[in-house]
Each structure stands twice: as C-alpha cells, then as structure tokens.
C-alpha cells in the first residue's frame, strides 16, 4: 500500500505522473489518495493531515507526502520509519508530528540516486525521487540501502507548544491541539474574546448557531457550529490562540 498526500490539486497532471512513476517500478502497488488538496505550501497542514490518518493504515504502508516549497534546493529527501510504516518526502518538517508521536522512529537521508528516475527534474521531486523511492520500498528494499541514518531532521514547532487552532476543515470546524488530558471537568475555552462553555458529544446535539466544543475523530478538541462554520462565526484562523480556563 502506497498513500499519496500532496498540495498538487487534481486539475493538472502532477498526481497522475506520480502514480505512473510508482507503477513503472512496481505495477502491483496499491495506491491510495489521502488528499491532494492541502493548501499550497502549507507544510503544517500536511503534517496535521498525515498525523490524523496514518494510524488507520495497515503495517507496511508507505506514505508519500509532498508539500515541498523548497523543491530543487539543498533540502534533503528522507525516509522515516515509524509505527511499522514508512514516510517518504522532503526534509522540511512535514513528518514532524509523526516523529513527535513515534519516539522510536528512524530517519534516513536518501542519497542512492540509482533508485531515482533518470535526470530528475528540479521542480518535480514528487515524480522523480519520492515516487520511485516509495516503489522500491514496496518491493522490499530496506531504507538502509537508500542512504545513511540521520538524527537532525527538520522539525516544526511542537504541536502542543501553545494551545491554538492547528487546522480548519472544509466545514469550518476549528481543530485545536488540545487533548483530553489537558482539560479538566467544567473547563471553558476562550478564543478571539469569545467564551465557549458548551461541550457536545455529536454535532447535531447542539441547535442554533452557538459555537460548542466536541472531541473530534483525530483525538483533538474541535470548536464547531451545527450546520455552519465556527471559523466564520468566531472570525478566527489557523494559528489563533485558544485559552483554557479550568
């Protein structure tokens, strides 16, 4: 199983070319799209989306994640081995949250050019480097054969550094980085000057347009509005601070 997560969109040839490069090396590969709608150059958004879903895939899955504003520069191609899975992509922090959660991970700097497509483009490493590397991993090549182990991979700020909104989904739900162990019974949230005291078990439990908090499927606390957009209602954006009042 090889998954794809990118900011490529689906209007152009990019996703198809990546799949073609994988299948040229391993025609038996099973390819699953996580998403190609990460906002352009939003590395943190890609990191969160990967964190939210990687554990649902079986052992041995290879995740190709390409949100790569530094393509063609000196940033390294890497493979991360964690949770019985592999993560292939640029060394720009996109695997930070996986590495934070999976303390026993190993990271390899991919330098074995014999596994790349001939004459890799400086603007499309997703097709010419990451896709064929994922394909050879799917055929049993060990990550040690791809390059040396490193321990200085690029990291984003820790996901739990400051309580804040880390993602806004297409429904306008505001996903925070708050986990269950941070919240005491009776706590409330303050965001953009608004206090949220209502906690619900499912979206339809709240009527009207009043914002409420709910535990989301990714394991983080969300702020939602039933039938509407919490982001628009509260006039907030990704990165905005959320204060816990216990």
C-alpha positions as CSV (number, residue, x, y, z in Angstrom):
1,X,0.0,0.0,0.0
2,X,1.4,3.4,-1.0
3,X,-0.5,6.5,0.0
4,X,-0.2,10.0,-1.5
5,X,-0.7,13.3,0.3
6,X,0.1,16.5,-1.6
7,X,-0.8,20.1,-2.3
8,X,-0.9,19.4,-6.1
9,X,-4.7,19.6,-6.6
10,X,-6.3,17.5,-9.3
11,X,-6.6,19.9,-12.2
12,X,-3.1,19.3,-13.5
13,X,-1.0,16.2,-14.5
14,X,1.0,16.0,-11.3
15,X,-0.9,13.4,-9.4
16,X,-1.2,11.1,-12.4
17,X,2.5,11.4,-13.1
18,X,3.4,10.4,-9.6
19,X,1.2,7.4,-9.8
20,X,2.7,6.5,-13.2
21,X,6.2,6.7,-11.7
22,X,5.2,4.3,-8.9
23,X,3.6,1.8,-11.2
24,X,6.5,1.9,-13.6
25,X,8.7,0.4,-10.8
26,X,6.0,-1.7,-9.1
27,X,2.9,-2.5,-11.3
28,X,1.4,-4.4,-8.4
29,X,1.4,-1.4,-6.0
30,X,-1.9,-0.4,-4.4
31,X,-2.1,3.4,-4.4
32,X,-4.5,5.2,-2.0
33,X,-5.0,9.0,-2.2
34,X,-5.2,10.7,1.2
35,X,-5.7,14.1,-0.2
36,X,-4.2,16.4,-2.9
37,X,-6.0,19.5,-1.5
38,X,-3.5,20.6,1.2
39,X,-3.3,24.4,0.7
40,X,-0.3,25.3,-1.5
41,X,3.0,25.3,0.5
42,X,1.2,24.6,3.8
43,X,3.7,22.2,5.4
44,X,1.9,22.3,8.8
45,X,-1.4,21.5,7.2
46,X,0.2,18.4,5.5
47,X,1.8,17.4,8.8
48,X,-1.5,17.5,10.6
49,X,-3.5,15.6,8.0
50,X,-0.9,12.9,7.9
51,X,-0.9,12.7,11.7
52,X,-4.7,12.4,11.7
53,X,-4.9,9.4,9.5
54,X,-1.7,7.4,9.4
55,X,-2.7,5.0,12.2
56,X,-5.7,3.8,10.2
57,X,-3.5,2.2,7.5
58,X,-2.0,-1.3,7.9
59,X,1.5,-2.1,8.9
60,X,3.9,-1.8,6.0
61,X,2.1,1.1,4.4
62,X,4.3,3.6,2.6
63,X,3.2,7.3,2.8
64,X,4.4,9.7,0.2
65,X,3.9,13.3,1.5
66,X,4.8,16.1,-0.9
67,X,4.2,19.7,0.3
68,X,7.5,21.0,-0.9
69,X,8.1,24.7,-1.4
70,X,11.9,24.0,-1.3
71,X,11.9,21.6,-4.2
72,X,15.2,21.8,-6.1
73,X,17.0,23.4,-3.2
74,X,19.5,21.8,-0.8
75,X,16.7,20.3,1.4
76,X,17.1,16.6,1.8
77,X,14.9,13.8,0.6
78,X,14.2,11.5,3.5
79,X,12.5,8.3,4.6
80,X,11.2,8.0,8.1
81,X,10.5,4.5,9.5
82,X,7.9,4.6,12.3
83,X,5.0,2.6,13.6
84,X,5.8,-0.2,11.2
85,X,5.3,2.1,8.3
86,X,7.5,4.3,6.0
87,X,7.1,8.0,5.3
88,X,8.8,9.4,2.1
89,X,9.2,13.1,1.3
90,X,11.2,16.3,1.8
91,X,13.0,17.1,5.0
92,X,11.1,20.3,5.7
93,X,9.1,19.3,8.8
94,X,6.2,17.5,7.2
95,X,6.9,14.4,9.2
96,X,7.4,16.4,12.5
97,X,4.2,15.3,14.2
98,X,4.8,11.7,13.3
99,X,8.3,11.8,14.8
100,X,7.0,13.5,17.9
101,X,4.4,10.8,18.4
102,X,6.6,7.9,17.4
103,X,9.6,8.3,19.6
104,X,11.4,5.2,18.3
105,X,11.3,6.4,14.7
106,X,14.4,6.3,12.4
107,X,15.2,8.7,9.6
108,X,17.3,8.1,6.5
109,X,18.8,10.7,4.1
110,X,18.0,9.3,0.7
111,X,21.1,9.6,-1.5
112,X,21.0,6.4,-3.6
113,X,20.4,8.0,-6.9
114,X,20.2,4.7,-8.7
115,X,16.6,4.4,-7.4
116,X,15.6,7.8,-8.8
117,X,14.1,8.4,-12.3
118,X,16.8,9.4,-14.8
119,X,17.7,13.1,-14.9
120,X,15.3,14.2,-12.1
121,X,13.6,17.5,-12.7
122,X,14.5,20.3,-10.2
123,X,10.8,21.1,-9.9
124,X,9.1,17.7,-9.6
125,X,10.8,15.5,-7.0
126,X,7.4,14.0,-6.2
127,X,7.5,12.2,-9.5
128,X,11.3,11.7,-10.0
129,X,12.6,10.9,-6.5
130,X,9.8,10.3,-3.9
131,X,7.6,8.1,-6.1
132,X,10.3,5.7,-7.3
133,X,11.8,5.5,-3.7
134,X,8.4,4.6,-2.4
135,X,8.0,2.0,-5.1
136,X,11.3,0.3,-4.3
137,X,10.4,0.2,-0.6
138,X,7.2,-1.5,-1.6
139,X,9.3,-4.2,-3.4
140,X,11.3,-4.9,-0.3
141,X,14.3,-2.6,-0.5
142,X,15.4,-1.6,3.0
143,X,15.7,2.1,3.9
144,X,19.3,1.4,4.9
145,X,20.0,0.8,1.2
146,X,18.7,4.3,0.4
147,X,21.1,6.4,2.5
148,X,22.6,6.9,5.9
149,X,20.6,7.3,9.1
150,X,20.3,10.9,10.4
151,X,19.0,12.4,13.6
152,X,18.8,16.1,12.7
153,X,15.7,16.1,10.5
154,X,13.9,19.4,10.2
155,X,11.1,19.9,12.8
156,X,8.1,22.2,13.0
157,X,7.3,23.7,16.4
158,X,5.8,21.0,18.6
159,X,2.1,20.6,18.0
160,X,1.5,21.0,21.8
161,X,3.7,24.1,22.3
162,X,0.8,26.6,22.7
163,X,-2.9,25.8,22.8
164,X,-4.1,27.0,19.4
165,X,-6.1,26.2,16.3
166,X,-4.0,23.9,14.2
167,X,-6.4,23.1,11.4
168,X,-9.7,24.4,9.9
169,X,-11.6,21.7,7.9
170,X,-13.9,22.3,4.9
171,X,-16.9,22.6,7.2
172,X,-15.4,25.4,9.2
173,X,-14.7,23.2,12.2
174,X,-11.7,24.6,14.2
175,X,-9.4,21.8,15.3
176,X,-7.3,22.7,18.3
177,X,-4.2,20.9,19.6
178,X,-6.0,20.3,22.9
179,X,-6.0,16.7,24.1
180,X,-8.2,15.1,26.8
181,X,-5.5,15.1,29.4
182,X,-5.3,18.9,29.2
183,X,-8.9,19.6,30.0
184,X,-10.5,19.4,33.5
185,X,-14.2,18.9,34.0
186,X,-16.1,22.2,33.9
187,X,-13.4,23.9,31.8
188,X,-14.2,26.6,29.2
189,X,-12.4,27.9,26.2
190,X,-11.7,31.5,25.2
191,X,-10.9,32.3,21.6
192,X,-10.9,35.7,20.0
193,X,-12.6,37.2,23.0
194,X,-15.5,34.6,22.9
195,X,-16.0,32.1,25.8
196,X,-17.2,28.6,24.9
197,X,-18.7,26.6,27.7
198,X,-20.9,24.1,25.8
199,X,-19.4,20.7,25.2
200,X,-21.3,18.2,23.0
201,X,-20.9,14.5,22.1
202,X,-22.0,14.9,18.4
203,X,-22.6,17.8,16.1
204,X,-26.4,17.6,15.9
205,X,-26.7,17.7,19.7
206,X,-26.4,21.5,19.6
207,X,-29.2,23.5,17.9
208,X,-28.9,27.0,16.5
209,X,-25.7,28.8,15.6
210,X,-24.0,28.8,19.0
211,X,-20.4,27.6,18.9
212,X,-19.6,24.5,21.0
213,X,-16.7,22.1,21.7
214,X,-16.6,18.5,20.7
215,X,-13.9,15.8,20.7
216,X,-13.0,15.1,17.0
217,X,-12.0,11.9,15.3
218,X,-8.3,12.9,15.2
219,X,-8.3,13.0,19.0
220,X,-8.2,16.7,19.4
221,X,-10.8,19.2,20.7
222,X,-12.8,20.9,18.0
223,X,-14.9,24.1,18.0
224,X,-17.9,23.7,15.8
225,X,-21.3,25.3,14.8
226,X,-24.1,22.9,13.9
227,X,-24.9,23.5,10.2
228,X,-22.5,26.4,10.0
229,X,-18.8,27.4,10.1
230,X,-17.2,28.0,13.5
231,X,-14.3,29.7,11.8
232,X,-16.6,32.3,10.2
233,X,-18.8,32.7,13.3
234,X,-15.8,33.3,15.5
235,X,-13.8,35.1,12.9
236,X,-10.7,33.0,13.6
237,X,-7.9,31.5,11.5
238,X,-5.4,28.7,11.8
239,X,-2.8,29.6,14.4
240,X,-5.1,31.7,16.6
241,X,-4.6,31.2,20.4
242,X,-7.1,29.2,22.4
243,X,-7.1,29.8,26.2
244,X,-8.2,27.1,28.6
245,X,-10.0,28.3,31.7
246,X,-10.2,25.4,34.2
